[in-house]
Amino acid sequence: MSGPRVNSFFLGNSSGLNFSIILSSVDEEMGKLQLANCNGSKRAGDWRLTVTPGVNVSKVTVSLRRNLQLCLPNGTDCCTTPLCLVERLQVSACRDSVMLAHLLIQVEMYANSSFTGNVSENATVIPNQAFQPLGSCPCDLTAGACDVRCCCDPECSPDLKQLFNESCFTGVFGGDVNPPFDQLCSSQSMEYIPDWFPFLCVQSPLNNTPFLGYFYHGSISTPRVPPFKIPLQTSPGKIFTGYRQGDPILTEENEYFTIPQQSMAGQCVENAPVAYLQNFDVKCLTNLASYKEGLPRDVRINTGTGDFIQQNVIYRTITDMSKFITENENLHAAEVLCQNVTFAEHYLFIWKDKNIEQINVTVFLGSLCDGEILAQRFTVEFQSLKSTNATELFGNPGYQVGKPVKAANMNASDTSGSLNIWQPAGRGLCALATSTPVLFGLDSFSGCVLEVGINEDCSLLRGNVTEKLNSLIQATHVGKRDNSSYSDVNDWVEIIRLDPSNSDTVVSSGNLQGICRDIPANLNIHIIYAVVGAVEGVPWRQILAVQISYSTIIWQFQCGFTCENTTSFFPITAAVQFIEVPAQPPVPLTRFQINYTEFDCNRNDVCWPELFYPLTRFYTGEPYSQCLAKGLTLAFLVLLAAMMSNPWFSKLWNR
């Protein structure tokens, strides 16, 4: 522990538990720590213990209540030495004087050296940097405080300088504001001094150095934070010609129409623009304290032609809140504060060509109380105006990024199948994890954990893990297109399965307990696709092949001081990767390109086939008229040289 606060977590039911903290001493003769006990309290010396209970997990926080500033002369309640605090703490969790768990914390904290006194409000007069150095110590950036690694800083005491004495800033920034330069006659910094150096060197005092003005910034402009806007018209009279796939949807105020969405890091971004023709379905966790309302419902949307349409909003009330409330701290009824908030929002965009024809919004409301964690759901769906089938959202038969991959089980009477990955919840156990469909074009990685004992049978463990992984792939075929028909076999590609090797006959080395070989811990799904065309400017993506493989590991039971009657967590994962390949194979190289590589412009710096490139219209370095004039002049000179080298020209000249 090196900071004034540290957090830990107690897993399990904490009701009826007594958490306490004590300062642990060390026996100087034996070198042993004091045994943990249940006689402590919530406070020990300058330390305070706080516990935040939850569902099957409690947050334990140990914080310091004293000042960590380095002492000034005649100062009190401060640190007298740079190494301010060295202590050992023990946190115990007891029930009826029986210790269930304890935590040992080693504390080693240094004094806060970033501030050593009151900052003066007097303005500093900065000299003209073009005629004299900015200061004798440019790395002294903080007034009244010691800057780390700045050894010329007068605010740094000798004790503080010992902490970074060997890592001081060098050069001009470190205080050498007038270094001898190479052109100076008295400078010996050059490794090899030429013979003519004494005749051309410079005799000049060091205060007239070329480093003057090194830190000169020129005029200072006030930074302007650009708003979430883009110009609709780049030139007067230009008409907004509609949206293309992926373009952000705009509002009447030329701002982005935003809905909370999930970033690549898995976190929810509040003001994420909605992209045209890209569906999504996300869940964002929030509580009553951090809840924020989105855009107003009366915001009008740009249709793509410069016109604006109003959202058609329908409000509904949530009756079953168990699907949205993921955690409840069971606070007393008198302490609970509740508020009516938005649980889910569903946006349906009706589109035609490059324009938005209509927007229907369904808002689901419910009551959220203190101590509850809400999983807000936001869905955006684009439906073509030409589509007569409500389930078919696009006239494009190909896959669109973010749409579920279509799967089928041809070996069953019900041919509908699924291709999923895990969506862990709570503690991340596989028994509690749900699944979510694989979305086209989005590489993903998810997993869950299994509880495994030390006496686990390797064959049973291998079979259990394989069953868990195979439960994600309830299909034998994957649709080539989004509108693949279950009655047409040619619309589907068979899933290539590379099953893990059967290792039932392989036992652990020496029959060791808690070690199993060839456990298929990772499921790898590779989907190969290509862009085979376009419909109304939207790419037509088609799946060509799907391969499923397994990665095996050697599992070993992990335990602490004792392994009896304990379980270990074994993580298993599933990864999805989309690989784009060309729709047509590349044109093979000709025999001339293979044998005569010196004429290949892509492999050599000299490109003979482009010798006359400056004379062509593809050359834009100069006006074409100048290039033509220079080319004709060059041709005339070549022709003249050829004529003068002819024997009859010399005879004619002699006459």
C-alpha positions as CSV (number, residue, x, y, z in Angstrom):
1,M,0.0,0.0,0.0
2,S,1.5,3.3,-1.1
3,G,-1.6,5.6,-1.1
4,P,-3.9,7.0,1.6
5,R,-6.7,4.6,0.7
6,V,-6.9,0.9,-0.3
7,N,-9.9,-1.2,-1.3
8,S,-10.5,-4.9,-1.1
9,F,-13.5,-7.1,-1.4
10,F,-15.0,-9.8,0.8
11,L,-16.8,-12.5,-1.2
12,G,-19.8,-14.1,0.5
13,N,-22.7,-13.2,2.7
14,S,-21.5,-10.5,5.1
15,S,-24.6,-10.3,7.3
16,G,-23.7,-10.8,10.9
17,L,-20.0,-10.3,10.3
18,N,-17.8,-8.0,12.4
19,F,-15.0,-6.3,10.5
20,S,-12.1,-4.8,12.5
21,I,-8.6,-3.4,12.0
22,I,-5.5,-3.5,14.3
23,L,-1.9,-2.3,14.0
24,S,0.3,-5.4,13.8
25,S,3.6,-5.4,15.5
26,V,6.6,-7.6,14.8
27,D,8.5,-9.7,17.4
28,E,12.1,-8.4,17.1
29,E,13.6,-11.7,18.4
30,M,11.5,-14.2,16.4
31,G,10.7,-12.0,13.5
32,K,7.0,-13.0,13.6
33,L,3.9,-10.9,13.2
34,Q,1.3,-10.5,15.8
35,L,-1.5,-13.1,15.4
36,A,-4.7,-11.7,14.0
37,N,-7.7,-11.6,16.4
38,C,-11.3,-10.4,16.7
39,N,-10.7,-7.8,19.4
40,G,-10.1,-4.8,17.1
41,S,-12.4,-2.0,16.1
42,K,-13.2,0.2,13.1
43,R,-10.3,2.6,14.0
44,A,-6.6,1.8,14.7
45,G,-4.2,4.8,15.2
46,D,-4.6,7.0,12.2
47,W,-6.5,4.4,10.2
48,R,-10.2,4.0,9.6
49,L,-12.1,1.0,8.3
50,T,-15.3,1.2,6.4
51,V,-17.4,-1.6,4.9
52,T,-20.0,-1.2,2.1
53,P,-22.2,-4.3,2.0
54,G,-23.6,-5.7,-1.2
55,V,-25.1,-8.9,-2.7
56,N,-22.6,-11.7,-2.0
57,V,-19.8,-9.2,-2.0
58,S,-18.7,-6.4,0.4
59,K,-16.3,-3.6,-0.3
60,V,-13.7,-3.1,2.5
61,T,-11.9,0.3,2.5
62,V,-9.0,1.2,4.7
63,S,-8.2,5.0,4.7
64,L,-5.6,7.2,6.4
65,R,-6.7,10.2,8.5
66,R,-3.5,12.1,8.9
67,N,-1.6,14.8,6.9
68,L,1.2,13.6,4.5
69,Q,2.8,17.0,3.8
70,L,6.5,17.4,4.5
71,C,7.2,19.6,7.6
72,L,8.1,23.2,7.3
73,P,10.3,24.8,10.0
74,N,8.4,24.7,13.4
75,G,5.6,22.7,11.6
76,T,3.2,20.2,13.4
77,D,0.9,17.5,12.2
78,C,3.2,16.7,9.2
79,C,6.0,14.3,8.1
80,T,9.4,15.0,9.5
81,T,11.2,12.7,7.1
82,P,10.6,11.9,3.4
83,L,9.7,8.3,4.4
84,C,6.7,9.3,6.4
85,L,5.0,6.1,7.4
86,V,6.0,2.4,7.7
87,E,3.3,0.2,9.4
88,R,1.6,-3.1,9.2
89,L,-2.2,-3.5,9.4
90,Q,-4.4,-6.5,9.8
91,V,-8.1,-6.5,8.8
92,S,-10.2,-9.3,10.2
93,A,-13.7,-10.6,9.5
94,C,-15.2,-12.4,12.4
95,R,-18.5,-14.0,13.3
96,D,-19.2,-14.8,17.0
97,S,-15.4,-14.4,17.9
98,V,-14.5,-16.9,15.1
99,M,-12.2,-15.5,12.5
100,L,-13.4,-16.3,8.9
101,A,-10.9,-14.2,6.9
102,H,-8.1,-11.8,7.5
103,L,-6.0,-9.4,5.3
104,L,-2.4,-8.2,5.9
105,I,-1.5,-4.7,4.6
106,Q,2.1,-3.5,4.4
107,V,2.2,0.3,4.4
108,E,5.1,2.3,3.1
109,M,4.2,5.9,2.3
110,Y,6.4,8.9,1.4
111,A,5.6,12.5,2.2
112,N,3.8,14.6,-0.4
113,S,6.5,16.9,-1.8
114,S,4.4,18.6,-4.4
115,F,3.7,21.6,-2.1
116,T,5.9,23.2,0.5
117,G,4.1,26.4,1.4
118,N,1.6,29.0,0.4
119,V,1.6,30.0,-3.2
120,S,2.2,33.7,-3.8
121,E,-0.4,35.6,-5.9
122,N,2.2,38.1,-7.1
123,A,2.5,38.2,-10.9
124,T,5.9,37.1,-12.3
125,V,7.7,39.5,-14.7
126,I,8.8,37.4,-17.7
127,P,11.7,39.0,-19.6
128,N,11.9,39.3,-23.4
129,Q,12.9,35.8,-24.4
130,A,14.4,36.9,-27.7
131,F,17.3,38.8,-25.9
132,Q,17.9,36.9,-22.6
133,P,17.1,33.5,-21.3
134,L,13.7,32.9,-19.8
135,G,15.2,32.0,-16.5
136,S,18.1,30.2,-14.8
137,C,15.9,27.1,-14.2
138,P,13.3,26.4,-17.0
139,C,12.2,23.2,-15.4
140,D,10.9,25.1,-12.3
141,L,7.3,25.0,-13.5
142,T,5.4,25.1,-10.1
143,A,5.6,28.2,-7.9
144,G,6.4,27.5,-4.3
145,A,6.8,23.8,-4.8
146,C,9.5,21.3,-5.7
147,D,9.4,20.0,-9.2
148,V,10.6,16.4,-9.4
149,R,13.9,15.9,-11.3
150,C,14.5,19.6,-11.4
151,C,17.8,19.9,-9.5
152,C,18.1,23.7,-10.1
153,D,14.7,24.3,-8.4
154,P,15.4,26.5,-5.3
155,E,12.2,25.1,-3.6
156,C,13.7,21.6,-3.5
157,S,15.4,20.9,-0.2
158,P,18.6,18.7,0.0
159,D,16.6,15.8,1.4
160,L,14.2,15.9,-1.6
161,K,17.0,16.2,-4.1
162,Q,18.5,12.9,-2.8
163,L,15.4,11.1,-4.1
164,F,16.1,12.1,-7.7
165,N,19.6,13.4,-7.7
166,E,20.8,10.8,-10.3
167,S,17.8,11.5,-12.7
168,C,18.0,15.3,-13.0
169,F,16.9,17.0,-16.2
170,T,19.8,17.8,-18.5
171,G,20.4,20.5,-21.1
172,V,18.6,23.8,-21.4
173,F,15.5,22.5,-19.7
174,G,17.5,21.3,-16.7
175,G,19.1,24.7,-16.1
176,D,22.0,24.8,-18.5
177,V,20.5,27.8,-20.3
178,N,23.8,29.0,-21.9
179,P,25.5,25.9,-23.1
180,P,28.6,26.3,-25.3
181,F,27.6,25.8,-29.0
182,D,29.7,24.0,-31.6
183,Q,30.6,27.2,-33.6
184,L,32.3,28.8,-30.5
185,C,36.0,28.9,-30.8
186,S,36.5,27.8,-27.2
187,S,34.1,24.9,-27.6
188,Q,35.6,21.4,-27.7
189,S,32.3,19.5,-28.0
190,M,33.0,18.5,-31.6
191,E,34.5,15.0,-31.9
192,Y,36.5,15.8,-35.1
193,I,37.6,19.4,-35.5
194,P,38.5,20.3,-39.1
195,D,41.8,22.1,-39.9
196,W,39.9,25.3,-41.1
197,F,37.9,25.5,-37.8
198,P,40.1,28.3,-36.2
199,F,39.6,30.5,-39.3
200,L,35.7,30.3,-39.3
201,C,34.8,29.8,-35.6
202,V,32.8,32.4,-33.7
203,Q,34.2,34.6,-30.8
204,S,31.1,35.4,-28.7
205,P,30.2,35.5,-25.0
206,L,27.9,32.8,-23.8
207,N,25.0,35.2,-23.0
208,N,24.8,35.8,-26.8
209,T,23.8,32.2,-27.5
210,P,21.8,30.7,-30.3
211,F,19.5,29.2,-27.7
212,L,17.9,32.6,-27.0
213,G,14.2,32.3,-27.7
214,Y,14.3,28.6,-27.4
215,F,11.1,28.6,-25.3
216,Y,9.5,31.5,-27.2
217,H,5.9,30.6,-27.9
218,G,4.8,33.6,-30.0
219,S,1.2,34.8,-29.8
220,I,-1.2,32.8,-27.7
221,S,-4.6,32.0,-29.0
222,T,-7.5,31.0,-26.8
223,P,-8.3,27.3,-27.4
224,R,-11.8,26.6,-28.7
225,V,-13.4,23.3,-28.0
226,P,-15.3,22.3,-31.1
227,P,-19.0,21.3,-30.4
228,F,-20.6,18.1,-31.6
229,K,-21.5,19.7,-34.9
230,I,-20.7,19.4,-38.6
231,P,-21.5,21.9,-41.3
232,L,-24.4,21.0,-43.5
233,Q,-23.4,23.2,-46.4
234,T,-19.8,23.4,-47.4
235,S,-20.5,26.0,-50.0
236,P,-23.5,28.4,-50.6
237,G,-26.3,26.8,-52.5
238,K,-25.1,23.2,-52.0
239,I,-28.0,20.9,-51.2
240,F,-27.7,18.1,-48.6
241,T,-28.0,15.0,-50.8
242,G,-28.9,12.4,-48.2
243,Y,-27.3,9.8,-46.0
244,R,-25.0,7.0,-46.9
245,Q,-24.5,3.9,-44.7
246,G,-22.4,4.8,-41.7
247,D,-23.1,8.6,-41.9
248,P,-24.2,10.2,-38.5
249,I,-27.8,11.2,-38.4
250,L,-28.2,15.0,-37.8
251,T,-30.8,17.1,-35.9
252,E,-32.4,20.4,-36.8
253,E,-29.6,22.2,-35.0
254,N,-26.9,20.5,-37.2
255,E,-25.8,18.4,-34.2
256,Y,-25.4,14.7,-34.1
257,F,-28.5,12.6,-33.0
258,T,-27.0,10.7,-30.0
259,I,-28.1,7.6,-28.1
260,P,-26.0,5.8,-25.4
261,Q,-23.9,3.1,-27.1
262,Q,-21.1,0.7,-26.1
263,S,-17.5,1.5,-26.9
264,M,-14.8,-0.9,-27.9
265,A,-13.6,-1.0,-24.3
266,G,-17.1,-2.3,-23.2
267,Q,-18.1,1.0,-21.5
268,C,-21.2,3.0,-22.4
269,V,-20.7,6.3,-24.1
270,E,-23.6,8.7,-23.4
271,N,-23.3,11.0,-26.4
272,A,-22.6,8.5,-29.2
273,P,-23.9,9.4,-32.7
274,V,-26.4,7.1,-34.4
275,A,-25.1,5.9,-37.7
276,Y,-27.4,5.5,-40.7
277,L,-28.5,1.9,-41.5
278,Q,-26.6,0.4,-38.6
279,N,-28.7,-1.4,-36.0
280,F,-27.5,-2.0,-32.4
281,D,-28.8,-3.3,-29.1
282,V,-26.9,-2.3,-26.0
283,K,-27.3,-2.4,-22.2
284,C,-25.8,0.3,-19.9
285,L,-25.5,-0.1,-16.2
286,T,-26.5,2.9,-14.0
287,N,-27.9,3.8,-10.6
288,L,-30.1,6.6,-9.3
289,A,-27.2,8.8,-8.4
290,S,-25.5,8.7,-11.9
291,Y,-28.7,8.5,-14.0
292,K,-29.0,11.1,-16.8
293,E,-31.7,11.9,-19.2
294,G,-30.9,11.7,-23.0
295,L,-31.9,14.1,-25.7
296,P,-35.4,15.7,-25.5
297,R,-38.2,13.9,-27.3
298,D,-39.1,17.0,-29.3
299,V,-35.8,17.1,-31.2
300,R,-36.4,17.1,-34.9
301,I,-34.3,14.9,-37.2
302,N,-32.9,15.8,-40.6
303,T,-34.4,13.5,-43.2
304,G,-31.4,13.7,-45.5
305,T,-32.9,16.2,-47.9
306,G,-32.8,19.3,-45.6
307,D,-36.4,18.7,-44.3
308,F,-37.1,17.8,-40.7
309,I,-39.4,15.3,-39.1
310,Q,-40.7,14.9,-35.5
311,Q,-40.3,11.7,-33.5
312,N,-43.5,9.7,-32.8
313,V,-43.1,8.8,-29.1
314,I,-45.1,6.1,-27.2
315,Y,-44.7,5.7,-23.5
316,R,-45.2,2.4,-21.7
317,T,-44.8,1.2,-18.1
318,I,-42.5,-1.7,-17.1
319,T,-44.3,-4.4,-15.0
320,D,-41.6,-7.0,-14.6
321,M,-38.5,-5.2,-13.4
322,S,-36.5,-8.3,-12.7
323,K,-35.1,-8.1,-16.3
324,F,-33.7,-4.7,-15.7
325,I,-32.8,-4.5,-12.0
326,T,-29.6,-6.5,-11.5
327,E,-28.7,-5.6,-7.9
328,N,-30.6,-4.6,-4.8
329,E,-28.9,-3.7,-1.5
330,N,-32.1,-4.3,0.5
331,L,-32.1,-0.9,2.2
332,H,-34.7,-0.1,4.8
333,A,-38.0,1.2,3.4
334,A,-37.7,4.5,5.4
335,E,-34.3,5.3,3.7
336,V,-35.2,4.4,0.1
337,L,-35.6,7.2,-2.4
338,C,-37.2,6.2,-5.7
339,Q,-37.6,8.1,-9.0
340,N,-39.5,7.4,-12.2
341,V,-36.8,6.9,-14.9
342,T,-36.4,5.4,-18.4
343,F,-35.7,1.7,-18.4
344,A,-35.5,1.1,-22.2
345,E,-35.8,3.0,-25.5
346,H,-36.6,1.4,-28.8
347,Y,-36.0,3.5,-32.0
348,L,-37.5,2.4,-35.3
349,F,-36.2,4.3,-38.4
350,I,-38.3,3.9,-41.6
351,W,-36.0,4.7,-44.5
352,K,-36.1,4.9,-48.3
353,D,-33.0,5.2,-50.5
354,K,-30.9,7.8,-48.7
355,N,-33.6,9.5,-46.7
356,I,-35.4,8.9,-43.4
357,E,-39.2,8.8,-43.8
358,Q,-40.4,8.2,-40.2
359,I,-39.1,7.7,-36.7
360,N,-41.1,5.7,-34.1
361,V,-39.8,5.7,-30.5
362,T,-41.1,3.5,-27.7
363,V,-40.0,4.5,-24.2
364,F,-40.4,2.1,-21.3
365,L,-40.6,3.8,-17.8
366,G,-40.2,2.3,-14.4
367,S,-39.3,3.2,-10.8
368,L,-35.6,3.1,-9.8
369,C,-34.7,3.3,-6.1
370,D,-31.4,3.9,-4.2
371,G,-29.2,0.8,-4.0
372,E,-30.5,-0.7,-7.2
373,I,-28.4,-1.1,-10.4
374,L,-30.4,-0.6,-13.6
375,A,-29.5,-2.2,-16.9
376,Q,-30.8,0.3,-19.3
377,R,-31.5,-1.0,-22.8
378,F,-31.2,1.0,-26.0
379,T,-32.1,-0.5,-29.4
380,V,-32.0,1.1,-32.9
381,E,-33.6,-0.6,-35.8
382,F,-33.8,0.5,-39.5
383,Q,-36.7,-0.8,-41.6
384,S,-37.0,-0.3,-45.3
385,L,-40.2,1.4,-46.5
386,K,-40.2,-1.1,-49.5
387,S,-40.1,-4.1,-47.1
388,T,-43.4,-5.9,-46.8
389,N,-42.0,-8.4,-44.3
390,A,-41.5,-6.8,-40.9
391,T,-38.7,-9.2,-40.1
392,E,-36.6,-8.2,-43.1
393,L,-35.1,-4.8,-42.4
394,F,-33.2,-4.1,-45.5
395,G,-33.7,-4.6,-49.3
396,N,-30.0,-5.5,-49.3
397,P,-29.7,-9.4,-49.2
398,G,-26.2,-9.2,-47.7
399,Y,-25.2,-8.9,-44.1
400,Q,-24.9,-5.5,-42.5
401,V,-22.4,-4.7,-39.7
402,G,-24.0,-5.3,-36.3
403,K,-26.8,-7.7,-37.4
404,P,-26.9,-11.2,-36.0
405,V,-25.4,-14.0,-38.0
406,K,-28.1,-16.4,-39.3
407,A,-27.6,-20.0,-38.4
408,A,-29.5,-23.3,-39.0
409,N,-29.5,-26.9,-37.7
410,M,-30.1,-29.0,-40.8
411,N,-30.0,-32.2,-38.7
412,A,-33.1,-31.4,-36.7
413,S,-36.8,-31.1,-37.6
414,D,-36.7,-27.5,-36.5
415,T,-34.0,-26.1,-38.7
416,S,-33.6,-22.8,-36.8
417,G,-30.3,-22.6,-35.1
418,S,-28.1,-20.2,-33.1
419,L,-24.5,-19.0,-33.0
420,N,-23.9,-17.3,-29.6
421,I,-21.2,-16.1,-27.3
422,W,-21.5,-15.6,-23.5
423,Q,-22.8,-12.6,-21.7
424,P,-21.6,-13.0,-18.1
425,A,-23.4,-11.4,-15.2
426,G,-22.8,-11.2,-11.5
427,R,-19.7,-13.2,-10.5
428,G,-19.2,-14.4,-14.0
429,L,-20.1,-18.0,-13.3
430,C,-21.0,-20.1,-16.3
431,A,-24.0,-21.4,-14.5
432,L,-25.4,-17.9,-14.3
433,A,-24.2,-16.6,-17.7
434,T,-26.6,-15.9,-20.5
435,S,-25.8,-15.8,-24.2
436,T,-26.0,-13.2,-26.9
437,P,-26.0,-13.7,-30.7
438,V,-22.8,-13.3,-32.7
439,L,-23.0,-9.9,-34.6
440,F,-21.7,-9.7,-38.1
441,G,-18.5,-7.8,-38.6
442,L,-17.8,-7.3,-34.9
443,D,-14.9,-9.2,-33.4
444,S,-15.7,-10.2,-29.9
445,F,-14.2,-12.1,-26.9
446,S,-16.2,-13.3,-23.9
447,G,-16.0,-16.0,-21.3
448,C,-17.1,-17.3,-17.9
449,V,-15.7,-19.3,-15.0
450,L,-16.3,-22.8,-13.7
451,E,-16.0,-23.8,-10.1
452,V,-13.6,-26.8,-10.0
453,G,-12.5,-28.9,-7.0
454,I,-9.1,-30.4,-6.4
455,N,-10.5,-33.9,-6.7
456,E,-12.0,-33.2,-10.1
457,D,-12.0,-36.1,-12.6
458,C,-10.1,-35.1,-15.7
459,S,-12.5,-36.9,-18.1
460,L,-15.5,-35.4,-16.4
461,L,-13.9,-31.9,-16.5
462,R,-13.0,-32.3,-20.1
463,G,-16.5,-33.4,-21.0
464,N,-18.1,-30.6,-18.9
465,V,-16.0,-27.9,-20.6
466,T,-16.7,-29.3,-24.1
467,E,-20.4,-29.4,-23.4
468,K,-20.4,-25.7,-22.2
469,L,-18.5,-24.6,-25.3
470,N,-20.7,-26.6,-27.7
471,S,-23.8,-25.1,-26.1
472,L,-22.9,-21.9,-27.8
473,I,-23.0,-23.5,-31.3
474,Q,-26.5,-24.9,-31.8
475,A,-26.1,-25.0,-35.6
476,T,-24.6,-27.1,-38.4
477,H,-24.8,-24.4,-41.1
478,V,-24.6,-20.6,-41.4
479,G,-26.5,-18.4,-43.9
480,K,-24.5,-17.0,-46.7
481,R,-26.8,-14.0,-46.8
482,D,-29.1,-12.3,-44.3
483,N,-32.1,-13.4,-46.3
484,S,-31.0,-17.1,-46.7
485,S,-34.0,-19.4,-47.0
486,Y,-34.3,-22.5,-44.8
487,S,-35.7,-24.4,-47.7
488,D,-32.8,-23.8,-50.1
489,V,-29.6,-25.7,-49.2
490,N,-27.5,-23.6,-51.5
491,D,-28.1,-20.5,-49.3
492,W,-26.1,-22.1,-46.5
493,V,-22.4,-23.0,-45.8
494,E,-21.6,-25.9,-43.6
495,I,-19.7,-25.2,-40.4
496,I,-16.2,-26.8,-40.4
497,R,-15.6,-28.3,-37.0
498,L,-12.1,-29.1,-35.7
499,D,-13.0,-31.1,-32.6
500,P,-10.5,-31.3,-29.8
501,S,-8.4,-34.5,-29.6
502,N,-9.9,-37.3,-27.6
503,S,-7.6,-37.4,-24.5
504,D,-9.7,-39.7,-22.3
505,T,-6.8,-42.2,-22.4
506,V,-4.3,-39.6,-21.4
507,V,-3.8,-39.1,-17.7
508,S,-1.9,-36.5,-15.8
509,S,1.9,-36.9,-15.4
510,G,2.4,-39.3,-12.5
511,N,-1.4,-39.3,-11.8
512,L,-0.9,-36.0,-10.0
513,Q,-4.0,-34.7,-8.2
514,G,-5.3,-31.4,-9.5
515,I,-3.6,-31.5,-12.9
516,C,-5.4,-32.4,-16.2
517,R,-4.1,-32.3,-19.7
518,D,-5.8,-31.3,-23.0
519,I,-8.7,-29.3,-21.5
520,P,-10.5,-27.4,-24.4
521,A,-10.6,-24.0,-22.6
522,N,-11.0,-21.8,-25.6
523,L,-13.5,-21.8,-28.5
524,N,-12.4,-20.1,-31.7
525,I,-14.9,-19.0,-34.3
526,H,-13.5,-17.8,-37.7
527,I,-16.0,-16.4,-40.2
528,I,-14.7,-15.6,-43.7
529,Y,-16.7,-13.2,-45.8
530,A,-16.4,-11.0,-48.9
531,V,-18.0,-8.0,-50.4
532,V,-19.6,-9.3,-53.6
533,G,-21.5,-6.2,-54.8
534,A,-23.6,-3.3,-53.7
535,V,-27.3,-2.4,-53.5
536,E,-28.2,1.3,-53.6
537,G,-24.6,2.1,-52.6
538,V,-24.7,-0.3,-49.6
539,P,-22.1,-3.1,-49.7
540,W,-23.4,-6.6,-50.2
541,R,-21.5,-8.8,-47.8
542,Q,-21.7,-12.6,-48.0
543,I,-20.3,-15.3,-45.8
544,L,-18.0,-17.8,-47.6
545,A,-16.9,-20.2,-44.8
546,V,-17.1,-20.7,-41.0
547,Q,-14.6,-22.7,-39.0
548,I,-14.8,-23.7,-35.3
549,S,-11.7,-24.9,-33.4
550,Y,-10.6,-25.5,-29.8
551,S,-7.5,-24.5,-28.0
552,T,-6.4,-26.9,-25.2
553,I,-4.4,-26.1,-22.1
554,I,-3.0,-28.0,-19.1
555,W,-5.3,-27.2,-16.1
556,Q,-3.7,-27.1,-12.7
557,F,-5.6,-26.5,-9.4
558,Q,-4.8,-23.1,-7.9
559,C,-5.0,-22.7,-4.1
560,G,-3.5,-20.6,-1.3
561,F,-2.1,-21.9,2.0
562,T,-4.4,-24.9,2.1
563,C,-6.1,-26.8,-0.7
564,E,-8.5,-28.9,1.4
565,N,-12.3,-28.3,0.9
566,T,-11.7,-25.4,-1.5
567,T,-12.7,-24.7,-5.1
568,S,-10.7,-23.0,-7.9
569,F,-12.1,-20.9,-10.7
570,F,-11.4,-22.2,-14.2
571,P,-12.0,-19.6,-17.0
572,I,-13.2,-20.7,-20.4
573,T,-13.5,-18.3,-23.3
574,A,-15.1,-17.9,-26.8
575,A,-13.6,-15.7,-29.5
576,V,-15.1,-14.6,-32.8
577,Q,-13.0,-13.2,-35.6
578,F,-14.3,-11.9,-39.0
579,I,-11.9,-12.2,-41.9
580,E,-12.5,-10.3,-45.1
581,V,-11.1,-11.8,-48.3
582,P,-11.3,-10.5,-52.0
583,A,-14.5,-11.6,-53.8
584,Q,-12.2,-12.5,-56.8
585,P,-8.7,-14.0,-56.6
586,P,-5.9,-11.5,-57.4
587,V,-4.6,-11.5,-61.0
588,P,-1.6,-13.8,-61.2
589,L,1.8,-12.3,-62.2
590,T,2.9,-12.7,-65.8
591,R,6.1,-14.5,-66.7
592,F,7.7,-11.2,-67.7
593,Q,6.9,-9.7,-64.2
594,I,8.3,-12.8,-62.5
595,N,11.6,-13.0,-64.5
596,Y,12.4,-9.4,-65.1
597,T,11.9,-7.9,-61.7
598,E,14.2,-4.9,-62.4
599,F,11.3,-3.5,-64.5
600,D,8.8,-3.8,-61.7
601,C,8.0,-0.3,-60.5
602,N,6.6,-1.7,-57.2
603,R,9.9,-3.3,-56.2
604,N,12.5,-0.9,-57.5
605,D,13.3,2.8,-56.9
606,V,14.1,3.3,-60.6
607,C,11.1,2.7,-62.8
608,W,12.1,2.6,-66.5
609,P,8.5,2.2,-67.9
610,E,7.7,5.6,-66.4
611,L,10.7,7.4,-67.9
612,F,8.3,9.7,-69.9
613,Y,5.9,10.1,-67.0
614,P,6.5,13.9,-66.7
615,L,5.3,14.3,-70.3
616,T,1.9,12.6,-69.7
617,R,-1.2,14.2,-68.3
618,F,-1.0,12.2,-65.1
619,Y,1.9,14.3,-63.9
620,T,0.5,17.3,-61.9
621,G,3.8,18.7,-60.5
622,E,3.8,21.5,-63.1
623,P,1.4,23.0,-65.6
624,Y,1.0,20.8,-68.7
625,S,2.0,23.6,-71.0
626,Q,5.4,23.9,-69.3
627,C,5.9,20.1,-69.3
628,L,5.2,20.0,-73.0
629,A,7.5,22.9,-73.8
630,K,10.4,21.3,-71.8
631,G,9.7,18.0,-73.5
632,L,9.9,19.5,-77.0
633,T,13.1,21.4,-76.0
634,L,14.6,18.2,-74.8
635,A,13.6,16.4,-78.0
636,F,15.1,19.2,-80.1
637,L,18.4,19.0,-78.3
638,V,18.5,15.2,-78.7
639,L,17.8,15.5,-82.4
640,L,20.4,18.2,-82.8
641,A,23.0,16.1,-81.0
642,A,22.2,13.2,-83.3
643,M,22.6,15.3,-86.4
644,M,25.9,16.8,-85.3
645,S,27.3,13.4,-84.6
646,N,26.6,12.3,-88.2
647,P,29.7,12.4,-90.6
648,W,27.9,14.3,-93.3
649,F,27.2,17.2,-90.9
650,S,31.0,17.7,-90.2
651,K,31.7,17.7,-94.0
652,L,28.9,20.2,-94.5
653,W,30.3,22.4,-91.7
654,N,33.9,22.3,-93.2
655,R,32.6,23.5,-96.5
